[in-house]
Amino acid sequence: MKIEKREQDFLESIGKRCVAKTPPFFKKLRTIGLIVAAVGTTIVASPVAIPAAIVTAGGYMILGGSIMTAVSQAAVNEEDCEEIEES
């Protein structure tokens, strides 16, 4: 399966964004997302019999925390974003 040049540039851009410096606000948000996902995982994996609604809420916490972490990791400063687009 051959990847087009445009798709390859898009994937390369995402890779560069993920390794670029993350602003302080998004670092805090990323940490909060990791904590929320960890709490959700603990709830879902608990060995004690708990109500299904709480287990479902734990699953949503895992999802929300994972999304928050991924989006925060891809955030960059506006100046850094311009440098990524130029290169």
N, C-alpha and C positions, 0 to 999 in steps of 0.2 A: 504494500500500500504506500503510495507516494504522497508526501505532504507538500502542498503548494508553498511557494515562497512567502506569500502573505500570511499563511497560517504559521509558518516557521518563525517569521518576524514577531507575530503576536505572542507566541510561546516564549521566545527569547526575551521580549519586553517584560512579560510576567516574571520570568526568572530574575531579571535585573532588578525589578521592583522589590522582590522578596529579599534580596540580599542588600538593598540600599538601606541607609540609616532611617530608622523609624522615629517619628516625632514623639516627644515625651508623653503627650496625652494618649496616643495610641499604644505606647508601651504599657501604661497603666490599664487601659481598656483590654489589652491582650492578656494581662495578668488576671484581671477580673474574669475574663472569659474562660481561662484555664481553671480557675477556682470553681466557677459555676459548673463546668463540665465534670470536674472531679467530684463535686458534691452529688451531681446527678448519677454518676457512675457508682458512687457509694450506695446511694438509695436503691438503684436497680439491682446491684449485686449483693445486697444485704441478705444474710442467711435467715433472718427472722421473717415470719409471715406478716406482711403489711398489706393494707388495702390496695386494691388495683388502681384506684385513683392516684395514690401517692407514687406508685411505680410508674404510671403513665406520666405524671408530672416530672419524675426523674428522667424519663426518656426525653421529654421536651427540654429539660435543663441541659442534657448532653448535647442535643441539637443546637440550642441557642448559644451555648458556650463555645462549641466548635465553630460555628459561623462567625461569632464575634472575634474569636482568635484569628481565623483565616483572613477576615477583612482587615483587621488591625495590622496584621503582618504585611499586607500589601500596600498599606498607606505610606506615602513618602511626602517630603516637603515639596512645595511647588517648584522651587529652584532645582531640586534634584530630579523632579519629573521632566523638566525641560531638558536637562542634560541627558536623560535616558532616551528621550525622543530624538535628540540630535544624533546620538551615536548609533 
